[in-house]
Amino acid sequence: MNKTCLECGEKIVGREDKKFCSDGCRNAFNNKINKDSTNFMRNINNKLRKNYRILSELNTEGKSKTTRAKLLSKGFDFEFFTNILHTKTGNTYYFLYDQGYMVLENDFYMLVKKDI
């Protein structure tokens, strides 16, 4: 049975279920398929990772306070977070995975780390 690579059309040697002649062709094929959504998702994930790093850097003890100005100076983007937690007491926490923050008065923020 003569099979050809889905990416470059070269003859495939090896396993019966093989679809590509090399890892490079497999990667190129999959990158083309995922290109449209991947760029959008990559940009969002990069913003989430950056926000997470900023919160982790400022909240080494598991609970701390900081200012909006300090978060903004480090490049924090308040539009990107992974989930929102509304407590029974009426507080709202915005989380990036296990790192979160709550808006306080006078542009202060309470930083917290959720125990997982």
C-alpha atoms as an extended CHARMM CRD file, in Angstrom:
* protein
*
       116  EXT
         1         1  MET       CA              0.0000000000        0.0000000000        0.0000000000  PROA      1               0.0000000000
         2         2  ASN       CA              1.5300000000        3.3200000000       -1.1070000000  PROA      2               0.0000000000
         3         3  LYS       CA              0.5970000000        6.1600000000        1.2290000000  PROA      3               0.0000000000
         4         4  THR       CA              1.7060000000        9.7600000000        0.8220000000  PROA      4               0.0000000000
         5         5  CYS       CA              2.3740000000       12.4600000000        3.4070000000  PROA      5               0.0000000000
         6         6  LEU       CA             -0.6120000000       14.7480000000        3.9820000000  PROA      6               0.0000000000
         7         7  GLU       CA              1.7070000000       17.7770000000        4.0500000000  PROA      7               0.0000000000
         8         8  CYS       CA              4.3110000000       17.3320000000        1.3280000000  PROA      8               0.0000000000
         9         9  GLY       CA              3.0440000000       14.3680000000       -0.7150000000  PROA      9               0.0000000000
        10        10  GLU       CA              6.2040000000       12.2830000000       -0.2450000000  PROA      10              0.0000000000
        11        11  LYS       CA              5.9290000000        8.5110000000        0.0540000000  PROA      11              0.0000000000
        12        12  ILE       CA              5.5010000000        7.3300000000        3.6490000000  PROA      12              0.0000000000
        13        13  VAL       CA              7.6380000000        4.4790000000        4.9610000000  PROA      13              0.0000000000
        14        14  GLY       CA              6.8240000000        2.8390000000        8.2630000000  PROA      14              0.0000000000
        15        15  ARG       CA              3.7140000000        2.0330000000       10.2350000000  PROA      15              0.0000000000
        16        16  GLU       CA              0.4670000000        1.3740000000        8.4370000000  PROA      16              0.0000000000
        17        17  ASP       CA             -1.4150000000        4.1790000000       10.2150000000  PROA      17              0.0000000000
        18        18  LYS       CA              1.2900000000        6.8150000000        9.6710000000  PROA      18              0.0000000000
        19        19  LYS       CA              0.0350000000       10.0350000000        7.9920000000  PROA      19              0.0000000000
        20        20  PHE       CA              3.2030000000       12.1440000000        7.7200000000  PROA      20              0.0000000000
        21        21  CYS       CA              6.7360000000       11.4740000000        6.5500000000  PROA      21              0.0000000000
        22        22  SER       CA              8.3410000000       13.4370000000        9.4110000000  PROA      22              0.0000000000
        23        23  ASP       CA              7.6730000000       15.4050000000       12.5770000000  PROA      23              0.0000000000
        24        24  GLY       CA              8.3010000000       18.6040000000       10.6270000000  PROA      24              0.0000000000
        25        25  CYS       CA              5.5130000000       17.7970000000        8.1540000000  PROA      25              0.0000000000
        26        26  ARG       CA              3.1630000000       16.7910000000       10.9790000000  PROA      26              0.0000000000
        27        27  ASN       CA              3.8430000000       20.0810000000       12.8020000000  PROA      27              0.0000000000
        28        28  ALA       CA              3.4680000000       22.1780000000        9.6380000000  PROA      28              0.0000000000
        29        29  PHE       CA              0.1570000000       20.4790000000        8.7780000000  PROA      29              0.0000000000
        30        30  ASN       CA             -1.2760000000       20.9690000000       12.2760000000  PROA      30              0.0000000000
        31        31  ASN       CA             -0.0470000000       24.5740000000       12.4690000000  PROA      31              0.0000000000
        32        32  LYS       CA             -1.8900000000       25.3770000000        9.2160000000  PROA      32              0.0000000000
        33        33  ILE       CA             -5.1000000000       23.8070000000       10.4970000000  PROA      33              0.0000000000
        34        34  ASN       CA             -4.9960000000       25.6410000000       13.8280000000  PROA      34              0.0000000000
        35        35  LYS       CA             -3.6450000000       28.9700000000       12.5700000000  PROA      35              0.0000000000
        36        36  ASP       CA             -6.8040000000       31.1220000000       12.7200000000  PROA      36              0.0000000000
        37        37  SER       CA             -7.9460000000       30.2660000000       16.2240000000  PROA      37              0.0000000000
        38        38  THR       CA             -4.4310000000       29.7100000000       17.5280000000  PROA      38              0.0000000000
        39        39  ASN       CA             -3.2760000000       33.3240000000       17.0940000000  PROA      39              0.0000000000
        40        40  PHE       CA             -6.3150000000       34.6490000000       18.9380000000  PROA      40              0.0000000000
        41        41  MET       CA             -6.0040000000       32.0400000000       21.6830000000  PROA      41              0.0000000000
        42        42  ARG       CA             -2.2370000000       32.5290000000       21.9450000000  PROA      42              0.0000000000
        43        43  ASN       CA             -2.6670000000       36.2800000000       22.4870000000  PROA      43              0.0000000000
        44        44  ILE       CA             -5.2720000000       35.7660000000       25.2150000000  PROA      44              0.0000000000
        45        45  ASN       CA             -3.2320000000       33.0500000000       26.9320000000  PROA      45              0.0000000000
        46        46  ASN       CA             -0.1760000000       35.3210000000       26.8900000000  PROA      46              0.0000000000
        47        47  LYS       CA             -2.1890000000       38.0780000000       28.6120000000  PROA      47              0.0000000000
        48        48  LEU       CA             -3.5110000000       35.6070000000       31.2000000000  PROA      48              0.0000000000
        49        49  ARG       CA              0.0210000000       34.3050000000       31.8620000000  PROA      49              0.0000000000
        50        50  LYS       CA              1.3660000000       37.8530000000       32.2450000000  PROA      50              0.0000000000
        51        51  ASN       CA             -1.4060000000       38.7860000000       34.6980000000  PROA      51              0.0000000000
        52        52  TYR       CA             -0.7730000000       35.5750000000       36.6400000000  PROA      52              0.0000000000
        53        53  ARG       CA              2.9650000000       36.2830000000       36.8860000000  PROA      53              0.0000000000
        54        54  ILE       CA              2.2780000000       39.8240000000       38.1330000000  PROA      54              0.0000000000
        55        55  LEU       CA             -0.1120000000       38.6200000000       40.8550000000  PROA      55              0.0000000000
        56        56  SER       CA              2.2900000000       35.8320000000       41.8810000000  PROA      56              0.0000000000
        57        57  GLU       CA              5.1710000000       38.2930000000       42.1120000000  PROA      57              0.0000000000
        58        58  LEU       CA              3.2050000000       40.7530000000       44.2520000000  PROA      58              0.0000000000
        59        59  ASN       CA              1.5170000000       38.1080000000       46.4210000000  PROA      59              0.0000000000
        60        60  THR       CA              4.2920000000       35.9100000000       47.7820000000  PROA      60              0.0000000000
        61        61  GLU       CA              2.6390000000       35.3970000000       51.1900000000  PROA      61              0.0000000000
        62        62  GLY       CA             -0.7640000000       34.2080000000       49.9400000000  PROA      62              0.0000000000
        63        63  LYS       CA             -2.5450000000       37.3920000000       50.9960000000  PROA      63              0.0000000000
        64        64  SER       CA             -1.3970000000       40.9840000000       50.5110000000  PROA      64              0.0000000000
        65        65  LYS       CA             -2.4310000000       44.4690000000       49.3980000000  PROA      65              0.0000000000
        66        66  THR       CA             -1.3210000000       46.5360000000       46.4490000000  PROA      66              0.0000000000
        67        67  THR       CA             -2.4380000000       49.5600000000       44.4550000000  PROA      67              0.0000000000
        68        68  ARG       CA             -4.0120000000       49.8380000000       41.0370000000  PROA      68              0.0000000000
        69        69  ALA       CA             -1.0710000000       52.0090000000       39.9510000000  PROA      69              0.0000000000
        70        70  LYS       CA              1.4330000000       49.2970000000       40.8830000000  PROA      70              0.0000000000
        71        71  LEU       CA             -0.5140000000       46.6440000000       38.9590000000  PROA      71              0.0000000000
        72        72  LEU       CA             -0.8030000000       48.9060000000       35.9120000000  PROA      72              0.0000000000
        73        73  SER       CA              2.8870000000       49.8510000000       36.0440000000  PROA      73              0.0000000000
        74        74  LYS       CA              3.7760000000       46.1580000000       35.7380000000  PROA      74              0.0000000000
        75        75  GLY       CA              1.4630000000       45.7740000000       32.7340000000  PROA      75              0.0000000000
        76        76  PHE       CA             -1.5360000000       44.1380000000       34.4210000000  PROA      76              0.0000000000
        77        77  ASP       CA             -4.6350000000       44.0480000000       32.1810000000  PROA      77              0.0000000000
        78        78  PHE       CA             -7.8560000000       44.0670000000       34.2170000000  PROA      78              0.0000000000
        79        79  GLU       CA             -9.9030000000       42.7630000000       31.2620000000  PROA      79              0.0000000000
        80        80  PHE       CA             -8.3130000000       39.3080000000       31.4150000000  PROA      80              0.0000000000
        81        81  PHE       CA             -9.0500000000       36.8050000000       34.1770000000  PROA      81              0.0000000000
        82        82  THR       CA            -10.1770000000       33.1780000000       34.3040000000  PROA      82              0.0000000000
        83        83  ASN       CA            -13.1270000000       33.3050000000       36.6980000000  PROA      83              0.0000000000
        84        84  ILE       CA            -15.1170000000       35.3980000000       39.1690000000  PROA      84              0.0000000000
        85        85  LEU       CA            -16.0260000000       34.3790000000       42.7110000000  PROA      85              0.0000000000
        86        86  HSD       CA            -18.9340000000       36.0590000000       44.5080000000  PROA      86              0.0000000000
        87        87  THR       CA            -18.8180000000       35.3700000000       48.2540000000  PROA      87              0.0000000000
        88        88  LYS       CA            -21.7800000000       35.1200000000       50.6250000000  PROA      88              0.0000000000
        89        89  THR       CA            -20.6790000000       38.4090000000       52.1930000000  PROA      89              0.0000000000
        90        90  GLY       CA            -21.0730000000       40.2000000000       48.8660000000  PROA      90              0.0000000000
        91        91  ASN       CA            -17.3850000000       40.4550000000       47.9260000000  PROA      91              0.0000000000
        92        92  THR       CA            -16.2950000000       39.8200000000       44.3490000000  PROA      92              0.0000000000
        93        93  TYR       CA            -12.9100000000       38.2310000000       43.6000000000  PROA      93              0.0000000000
        94        94  TYR       CA            -11.3970000000       38.0280000000       40.1230000000  PROA      94              0.0000000000
        95        95  PHE       CA             -9.1110000000       35.0330000000       39.6400000000  PROA      95              0.0000000000
        96        96  LEU       CA             -6.3550000000       33.9950000000       37.3180000000  PROA      96              0.0000000000
        97        97  TYR       CA             -6.2940000000       30.3000000000       38.0980000000  PROA      97              0.0000000000
        98        98  ASP       CA             -5.3790000000       30.2430000000       41.8190000000  PROA      98              0.0000000000
        99        99  GLN       CA             -4.2360000000       33.8860000000       42.1190000000  PROA      99              0.0000000000
       100       100  GLY       CA             -6.9840000000       36.4120000000       42.7160000000  PROA      100             0.0000000000
       101       101  TYR       CA             -7.7440000000       39.9920000000       43.6270000000  PROA      101             0.0000000000
       102       102  MET       CA            -10.5830000000       41.9760000000       45.1360000000  PROA      102             0.0000000000
       103       103  VAL       CA            -11.2050000000       45.6910000000       44.6270000000  PROA      103             0.0000000000
       104       104  LEU       CA            -10.9350000000       47.7280000000       47.8330000000  PROA      104             0.0000000000
       105       105  GLU       CA            -11.4700000000       51.4370000000       48.4590000000  PROA      105             0.0000000000
       106       106  ASN       CA             -9.1260000000       54.1830000000       47.2360000000  PROA      106             0.0000000000
       107       107  ASP       CA             -7.6640000000       52.1620000000       44.3330000000  PROA      107             0.0000000000
       108       108  PHE       CA             -6.3020000000       49.4250000000       46.5960000000  PROA      108             0.0000000000
       109       109  TYR       CA             -6.5540000000       45.7250000000       45.8350000000  PROA      109             0.0000000000
       110       110  MET       CA             -6.4740000000       42.6900000000       48.1110000000  PROA      110             0.0000000000
       111       111  LEU       CA             -4.4330000000       39.9110000000       46.5360000000  PROA      111             0.0000000000
       112       112  VAL       CA             -5.2120000000       36.3340000000       47.5500000000  PROA      112             0.0000000000
       113       113  LYS       CA             -4.1430000000       32.8340000000       46.6460000000  PROA      113             0.0000000000
       114       114  LYS       CA             -6.7260000000       30.0850000000       46.5600000000  PROA      114             0.0000000000
       115       115  ASP       CA             -5.7410000000       26.7870000000       48.2080000000  PROA      115             0.0000000000
       116       116  ILE       CA             -6.1100000000       24.0560000000       45.6520000000  PROA      116             0.0000000000
